[in-house]
Amino acid sequence: MSQQQHPGSTDEKADPSTLRTIGRDPGSAARVPVHCGRPMTVRTLDFAEVQDRVNHAVAQAAIDGRRIHACSCGFLQETPLAVGAADSIVPDGETMLFRPFFTRRVLAAAGRVETAEWSFDQALADSGSLAFRDAEEQAQRLCAFESGLEAERWRLDQAVEELRDELRLAVGHDVPIPLLARETALEEADVLDLLHLGDLPAESRGGAGSAFAAAC
């Protein structure tokens, strides 16, 4: 299967049977997209999608508050989720079939948090090399250290936010919290804390990454 993707673009090219284009239409929230002269249907997860590429696109769109609409010719278009539209991206009666799909995404997100936590710890370890006799050199190194530490903290916070989004998506599609806790090697209470992370004020979230690492 061929695939071509350009940086900064949401267009993708692949076999007509799976995916031709995903486009963003900011004015489409109030109307149903049309292609080939017919209204496009909302694309849900497809158990027959062996490589899961389109399924992952559908899941990411759901996290972003959007939906992917499909034409019978293979054209896909991403649009904002309409007010009152169904939240589920799983076909009726097939929730159990997609538990492994959601848990794989959660596990991958948990792995990105662990990687970000390790990078943050490495940045912290660099503080031991900041002692210099020359005050100007020490000030420059301190500035560089603080800048690097802030960047690593931002990456860690982003990774935790992504994990929270994946957990919410999974729980919203009936994946049990004990299963998610087992997949992420966390206590169920920690999973619940992460699920409610977005409800906390920004200044109260500072220890989220460290809490995740401690739980692991």
ZASE-405844 format. One record per residue (C-alpha): y, z, x; residue number from 1. Coordinates in steps of 0.25 Angstrom, whole numbers, plus 5000, padded with zeros to 4 digits. Layout:
+------+------+------+-----+
:   c2 :   c3 :   c1 :   k :
+------+------+------+-----+
:    Y :    Z :    X : NUM :
...
+------+------+------+-----+
This chain:
+------+------+------+-----+
:   c2 :   c3 :   c1 :   k :
+------+------+------+-----+
: 5000 : 5000 : 5000 :   1 :
: 5013 : 4996 : 5006 :   2 :
: 5025 : 5005 : 5005 :   3 :
: 5040 : 5003 : 5009 :   4 :
: 5051 : 5014 : 5008 :   5 :
: 5065 : 5013 : 5013 :   6 :
: 5072 : 5026 : 5018 :   7 :
: 5082 : 5031 : 5007 :   8 :
: 5075 : 5023 : 4996 :   9 :
: 5066 : 5026 : 4985 :  10 :
: 5060 : 5012 : 4984 :  11 :
: 5046 : 5011 : 4988 :  12 :
: 5037 : 4998 : 4988 :  13 :
: 5022 : 4998 : 4986 :  14 :
: 5011 : 4991 : 4979 :  15 :
: 5016 : 4987 : 4965 :  16 :
: 5004 : 4995 : 4959 :  17 :
: 5010 : 5008 : 4964 :  18 :
: 5025 : 5008 : 4968 :  19 :
: 5036 : 4998 : 4969 :  20 :
: 5049 : 5005 : 4968 :  21 :
: 5054 : 5019 : 4965 :  22 :
: 5069 : 5018 : 4962 :  23 :
: 5079 : 5029 : 4958 :  24 :
: 5088 : 5026 : 4946 :  25 :
: 5098 : 5038 : 4944 :  26 :
: 5102 : 5033 : 4930 :  27 :
: 5088 : 5032 : 4924 :  28 :
: 5086 : 5046 : 4920 :  29 :
: 5090 : 5043 : 4905 :  30 :
: 5082 : 5030 : 4904 :  31 :
: 5068 : 5025 : 4907 :  32 :
: 5068 : 5015 : 4919 :  33 :
: 5064 : 5001 : 4915 :  34 :
: 5056 : 4991 : 4924 :  35 :
: 5050 : 4978 : 4921 :  36 :
: 5057 : 4979 : 4908 :  37 :
: 5049 : 4991 : 4903 :  38 :
: 5052 : 5006 : 4904 :  39 :
: 5045 : 5013 : 4916 :  40 :
: 5036 : 5025 : 4914 :  41 :
: 5037 : 5038 : 4921 :  42 :
: 5027 : 5038 : 4933 :  43 :
: 5018 : 5050 : 4934 :  44 :
: 5008 : 5054 : 4944 :  45 :
: 4996 : 5044 : 4945 :  46 :
: 4982 : 5050 : 4949 :  47 :
: 4978 : 5036 : 4953 :  48 :
: 4989 : 5035 : 4963 :  49 :
: 4980 : 5038 : 4975 :  50 :
: 4991 : 5038 : 4986 :  51 :
: 5000 : 5047 : 4977 :  52 :
: 5013 : 5039 : 4983 :  53 :
: 5019 : 5037 : 4969 :  54 :
: 5014 : 5050 : 4964 :  55 :
: 5022 : 5057 : 4975 :  56 :
: 5034 : 5049 : 4971 :  57 :
: 5032 : 5053 : 4957 :  58 :
: 5031 : 5068 : 4961 :  59 :
: 5043 : 5067 : 4970 :  60 :
: 5051 : 5061 : 4959 :  61 :
: 5047 : 5072 : 4950 :  62 :
: 5052 : 5083 : 4960 :  63 :
: 5065 : 5075 : 4961 :  64 :
: 5067 : 5076 : 4946 :  65 :
: 5064 : 5061 : 4944 :  66 :
: 5053 : 5052 : 4938 :  67 :
: 5047 : 5039 : 4942 :  68 :
: 5045 : 5028 : 4932 :  69 :
: 5035 : 5017 : 4934 :  70 :
: 5035 : 5002 : 4929 :  71 :
: 5021 : 4995 : 4927 :  72 :
: 5025 : 4986 : 4938 :  73 :
: 5025 : 4997 : 4948 :  74 :
: 5040 : 5000 : 4949 :  75 :
: 5044 : 5015 : 4950 :  76 :
: 5057 : 5021 : 4947 :  77 :
: 5062 : 5035 : 4949 :  78 :
: 5072 : 5041 : 4939 :  79 :
: 5077 : 5055 : 4936 :  80 :
: 5069 : 5063 : 4927 :  81 :
: 5074 : 5061 : 4913 :  82 :
: 5078 : 5074 : 4905 :  83 :
: 5067 : 5079 : 4896 :  84 :
: 5056 : 5070 : 4904 :  85 :
: 5043 : 5075 : 4907 :  86 :
: 5042 : 5082 : 4920 :  87 :
: 5027 : 5079 : 4923 :  88 :
: 5023 : 5068 : 4932 :  89 :
: 5008 : 5070 : 4929 :  90 :
: 5002 : 5062 : 4918 :  91 :
: 4998 : 5070 : 4906 :  92 :
: 4984 : 5077 : 4908 :  93 :
: 4983 : 5074 : 4923 :  94 :
: 4990 : 5086 : 4929 :  95 :
: 4977 : 5091 : 4935 :  96 :
: 4975 : 5078 : 4943 :  97 :
: 4988 : 5079 : 4950 :  98 :
: 4987 : 5094 : 4955 :  99 :
: 4983 : 5089 : 4969 : 100 :
: 4994 : 5079 : 4970 : 101 :
: 5005 : 5090 : 4967 : 102 :
: 4998 : 5100 : 4976 : 103 :
: 4998 : 5090 : 4988 : 104 :
: 5013 : 5088 : 4986 : 105 :
: 5015 : 5104 : 4986 : 106 :
: 5006 : 5105 : 4998 : 107 :
: 5014 : 5094 : 5006 : 108 :
: 5027 : 5101 : 5002 : 109 :
: 5021 : 5114 : 5007 : 110 :
: 5018 : 5108 : 5020 : 111 :
: 5032 : 5103 : 5022 : 112 :
: 5037 : 5117 : 5020 : 113 :
: 5028 : 5122 : 5031 : 114 :
: 5033 : 5111 : 5040 : 115 :
: 5047 : 5114 : 5037 : 116 :
: 5045 : 5129 : 5039 : 117 :
: 5039 : 5126 : 5053 : 118 :
: 5051 : 5118 : 5057 : 119 :
: 5060 : 5129 : 5052 : 120 :
: 5052 : 5139 : 5060 : 121 :
: 5053 : 5130 : 5073 : 122 :
: 5068 : 5129 : 5071 : 123 :
: 5069 : 5144 : 5070 : 124 :
: 5061 : 5145 : 5083 : 125 :
: 5072 : 5137 : 5090 : 126 :
: 5081 : 5149 : 5089 : 127 :
: 5075 : 5155 : 5102 : 128 :
: 5081 : 5144 : 5110 : 129 :
: 5096 : 5147 : 5106 : 130 :
: 5099 : 5157 : 5118 : 131 :
: 5108 : 5151 : 5128 : 132 :
: 5118 : 5156 : 5138 : 133 :
: 5128 : 5145 : 5134 : 134 :
: 5135 : 5149 : 5121 : 135 :
: 5139 : 5135 : 5117 : 136 :
: 5125 : 5130 : 5120 : 137 :
: 5119 : 5141 : 5111 : 138 :
: 5129 : 5138 : 5100 : 139 :
: 5125 : 5124 : 5100 : 140 :
: 5110 : 5127 : 5100 : 141 :
: 5112 : 5137 : 5089 : 142 :
: 5119 : 5127 : 5080 : 143 :
: 5108 : 5117 : 5082 : 144 :
: 5098 : 5128 : 5079 : 145 :
: 5104 : 5132 : 5066 : 146 :
: 5106 : 5117 : 5062 : 147 :
: 5091 : 5114 : 5065 : 148 :
: 5087 : 5127 : 5058 : 149 :
: 5095 : 5123 : 5045 : 150 :
: 5089 : 5110 : 5045 : 151 :
: 5075 : 5116 : 5046 : 152 :
: 5078 : 5126 : 5035 : 153 :
: 5083 : 5114 : 5026 : 154 :
: 5070 : 5107 : 5028 : 155 :
: 5062 : 5119 : 5025 : 156 :
: 5070 : 5122 : 5012 : 157 :
: 5068 : 5107 : 5008 : 158 :
: 5053 : 5108 : 5010 : 159 :
: 5052 : 5121 : 5002 : 160 :
: 5060 : 5114 : 4991 : 161 :
: 5051 : 5103 : 4991 : 162 :
: 5039 : 5112 : 4990 : 163 :
: 5045 : 5119 : 4978 : 164 :
: 5047 : 5105 : 4971 : 165 :
: 5033 : 5102 : 4974 : 166 :
: 5028 : 5115 : 4968 : 167 :
: 5036 : 5113 : 4956 : 168 :
: 5031 : 5099 : 4954 : 169 :
: 5017 : 5104 : 4955 : 170 :
: 5018 : 5116 : 4946 : 171 :
: 5025 : 5108 : 4936 : 172 :
: 5013 : 5099 : 4935 : 173 :
: 5003 : 5111 : 4933 : 174 :
: 4999 : 5113 : 4947 : 175 :
: 4995 : 5128 : 4948 : 176 :
: 5003 : 5137 : 4957 : 177 :
: 4991 : 5143 : 4964 : 178 :
: 4986 : 5129 : 4968 : 179 :
: 5000 : 5126 : 4974 : 180 :
: 5000 : 5140 : 4981 : 181 :
: 4987 : 5137 : 4987 : 182 :
: 4991 : 5123 : 4992 : 183 :
: 5004 : 5128 : 4998 : 184 :
: 4997 : 5141 : 5004 : 185 :
: 5007 : 5149 : 4996 : 186 :
: 5006 : 5161 : 4987 : 187 :
: 5008 : 5158 : 4973 : 188 :
: 5021 : 5167 : 4973 : 189 :
: 5026 : 5158 : 4984 : 190 :
: 5024 : 5146 : 4976 : 191 :
: 5031 : 5152 : 4964 : 192 :
: 5043 : 5155 : 4973 : 193 :
: 5044 : 5141 : 4978 : 194 :
: 5043 : 5136 : 4964 : 195 :
: 5055 : 5144 : 4960 : 196 :
: 5062 : 5141 : 4973 : 197 :
: 5072 : 5131 : 4967 : 198 :
: 5076 : 5142 : 4957 : 199 :
: 5082 : 5151 : 4968 : 200 :
: 5096 : 5150 : 4973 : 201 :
: 5097 : 5142 : 4986 : 202 :
: 5100 : 5154 : 4994 : 203 :
: 5088 : 5161 : 4990 : 204 :
: 5078 : 5150 : 4995 : 205 :
: 5080 : 5152 : 5010 : 206 :
: 5067 : 5159 : 5013 : 207 :
: 5058 : 5149 : 5005 : 208 :
: 5053 : 5141 : 5017 : 209 :
: 5050 : 5154 : 5025 : 210 :
: 5043 : 5160 : 5012 : 211 :
: 5034 : 5148 : 5011 : 212 :
: 5030 : 5148 : 5026 : 213 :
: 5027 : 5163 : 5025 : 214 :
: 5018 : 5161 : 5013 : 215 :
: 5011 : 5150 : 5021 : 216 :
+------+------+------+-----+
